[in-house]
Amino acid sequence: MIQIVFPGREDVDDVIAFYATHAPYGLLYPRDPQWIKGHVGTNFSLIGIRVRGELATVAWIARLKDFVYFAIENECLVLKNDGAYVYSGGWCIRADYQGKGLFQLLTAAVNSFWFTHANRSDAPTLWGRMVGRKDIDGNPLFWNRVGERITGISYGELLALPFGSMEGVIFERWPKAPVALQDVPPDILEETLGKTFDPLVGPLNRFVEWGFVEVTDQYVPTSLNRFQRTTKDSIRDPDKFLADALSNALRKLGQT
C-alpha cells in the first residue's frame, strides 16, 4: 500500500528518525524537533510517502526570509538578497526504495500539495536546487576552497546554524563589493560554476523532462550550482502527472 502523507506535529519524531537514518551528509533539514513542531502547518510543511506503513520518502517546503544567490555581472560574482521566498528541500528516498518510482511520485506530491492544496491561486514560486560539486570531505568544493577563506566560516559551521539562517549569515559575511571571476581559482570555477553533483545529474534531467523545474542563472552561494524554480504552470496537468506517477510506483513495487 502506498500513501502520500503530510506529517504533522505528532509525526515529527518519526521524520527526524527517518532523516537521521537515511539522509546523506549535508542534506538540509531542521534538526531540532521542537522547531519543527512549532512551525509545521504554518510556515513549514512536510510531504512524505509511506509504503506498507513505513516512511519511504520525505521532503519539506518552508517559507524562508533570505533568498541569497550569486548573479554574474560584468565578469564578477555579485551576491544578492531578494528577501522572503519559498523553498523545497530535504528530498530523501530510502536506499531500498530508490528506482521504484517514488522520485516521480514525490515530485508529483510536492507539486500538487503546493500548487493545488496549499495555494489554490497566486501560489508563490517554489525554489530548489540540486547539490553541487563536492570536495573530498563531502562539503561543497567552492565553499571549502573559496567561501570559507572569504567569510571565515566553515561549511560545517554553516550546517550547525539554526534552520533557515545560513543564507542570512552568508550575506552578512560576504564582501559587498563584487568578486571578479578572475580572482577565483580557475580550476575551482571550471569545476563548480553551474555544475551539479554527478549522481544527481540524472534526477535533475528528469525534473526538466517532466517540466517540474526551470534551471536559472541564479547561483547557490555555497556551491555555485544553479537554483531551480517551479511555478503553478510548470506541470501542465498535475492531476494526470500524479495519477501516472502513482501507477508507475505501484507497478514497480509490485502492487498493481
N, C-alpha and C positions, 0 to 999 in steps of 0.2 A: 504494500500500500504506500502511495506517495501522497504527502500533504504539503502544500505551501502554507507556511505559518508565519505569524508576525509576533515574535516573542515579546512578552510584557515583563512587568516587574517580577512576577512570580517565576519567570524563566531565566532570570539574569545569571544565577549561579550555574545553570546548565550551559548557557552561552559562554561564560568565562572559562568553564572547564573544557568546552569544545575548542576554544581558541588556544588554551594552554597546551592541549594535547596535539592539535593538528596544524596550527598556524606556523608557517615558515618564519625564520628570523627576519625581523624588520617589518613584518606586516603591521599596518597601523590599525589599532583598535583600542578603545578605552580599557585600561587595566583595572580601574577602580570600580568595583561593583556598586558601591554607593552612588558614584557619579551617574552610572547608567540608570539606576533606579530613580534618581532624581530628575532625569531628563527624558527617559523613554516615554514616547507618547506625546511629547511636546515638541522639542527641537531635535530629537534623536529617535530614529526608528530602526528596528531590526527586521530583517527579512530572512527566512530560512526555509529549508526543505527537510522534512522528516521522511525517512524510508523505514518502513516497518517499526515506526515509533521512535527511531533514533535520529538525532540531528545528523544530517549528511552534508549540508552546506549552510553557511551563514554569510550575510553581507549587512552593511549598515548604511544609512543615509543620515547626514547631520547638517543642520544649519550652523555654519561657522562664520567667524567675524572678519577674517583676513584672507582674501584671495590674493596671495603673493606669488608673483611669477616674474620670469625674465622675458623682456622683449629685446629683440636685436634691432638697434637703431644706429645708423652711421658706423657700422662695424664695431659696435660696443654692446656689452651686456648692460641693460638698464633694468634695475629691479623696481617693480611697481606693486602697488597695493590697491586693488579695486574695492576693498571693503567686503561687506557681507555677501555670502554665496552659499550654495547648497552643493554638498559633495557626497559621493558614494564611494566607500572604500571597504576594507576588511573582507574582501571576497575570498572565501576559503572553502575548498571542497576536500572532503576526506580522501586520502590516497586510494582507499579501496573502492571509492565511487567515481573516481576520475575515468573519463572515457565512457561513461554510462548515460550521457545525455543531460546530466544535471547542470552543466555550464550553460547550455542554451535555456534550460528551464529556469535557472536562477536569473539569467538576463531578462527573460520574459516576466518573471515575478517582480523584479525591481522596477522594470519599465511600467508594468500595469499598476503596481502599488502607487508609484509617484505621480503618474500622469492620468490615472483613471480614478483611483480611490482617494488618495490624499489630497489631490488637487484636480477638481473637475473642470476648472477653467483657469486660464492665465497661470499655468504651472511654471515656476521658476526653472531655468536651465539647470540640468544636473551635470555637474563636473566630475571628472575622474581622471585616473592616469594608470598606466602600467608601471611596473618597477623599471628603472633604468639600469644601465650597465653597472656591475658591481666590481669592487676591489676584491682582493684575495681573502679579506676578512668578512666578506659578505655585506659590507657597508657600501653606500654609493661611491663609485670611483671619483666622481667630480668633487664630492664633499670631502673625501679623505685627502685628496691631493691639492685642492684649491680652497673650498669653502671653509674648512677648519682653520687654515692658515690666515685667511682674511678676517674671520669673525672671532677666532679664539675659542670656539665651542665645538666639541667633537660630535659626531653623529650619535654616538651612544648617549651623550648628554641631551641631545635634542629628543631622542626617544623617551628619555626619563621625564621630560616636561609634562605638565598636566595636559590631558587630551584637548586638542584644538588650539593650543597656544604656540606650537612650534613655528608656525608661519610668521606670527607677530614678532617672535624673538629674532628670527632671521632678518626680518625687515628692519628691526631696530639696530641690529649689529652690522648689517651690510653697509658699505660706504654709499653715501648718497650720490657721489659722482659716478658716472658710467665707468665700467671697466672695459678697456679695449680688448677685443678678441685676441690681438697680437700679444697681449700680456698673459694670456692663458697658455700653459704649455701646449704646443701644437699636437702632441700625441694624445693628450687628455681630451682636447677639443675634438679631435677626429674620432676618438673612441666613444665619446659621450653625447655630443650635440645631436639631439633628435633621435637617439638610439634607445631601443627597448631591450631589456634583458632577454637574451636569446631564447630561453624556454617559453617566454611569453609573446613572442612574435606571432606564433600560430593563433593563440586566443585573440590577440589584437586584430589580426586579419579577419577572424570570424566576426568580431564586433562590427568591423567596417562592412563586411559582406552582408550582414543582416541589416545594415543601416542604423545600428544602435548608436554609433558614435561618429562624430566628425573630429578628425585629428587637427589640432590648431597649431598656430605659430606662437603659442604662449608656453614657455619652458619652465619645467619644475625646478625650483631653486636648489634643491639638494642634489639633483642628478642630471639636469639638462635634457631629460627626455620631454616629450610633448604632452601637454594636457589634452584631454578629450572632452567633448561636450555632447550632451543629448538633450533634445527638445521634444515637445509633445508630438511633433510630426516626424520624428526620426524613423520610427517604425510605423509604416502607413496603416497597417491593420493589426493592432496589438492583440485583439481577441483571437484572430487566426494564428498569429505568431505564438501565443500562449498555448492554444489547443494543439498546434503542431509540435511544440516543444514537449508538452506533456505526453503526447502519443509516442514521440520518439524515445523519451526516457522510459516509459512503460515497456516499450518493445525491447530496449537494450537491457533492462533489468529483468526481463522475462516475466513481466506481469500483465501482458496483453490478454 
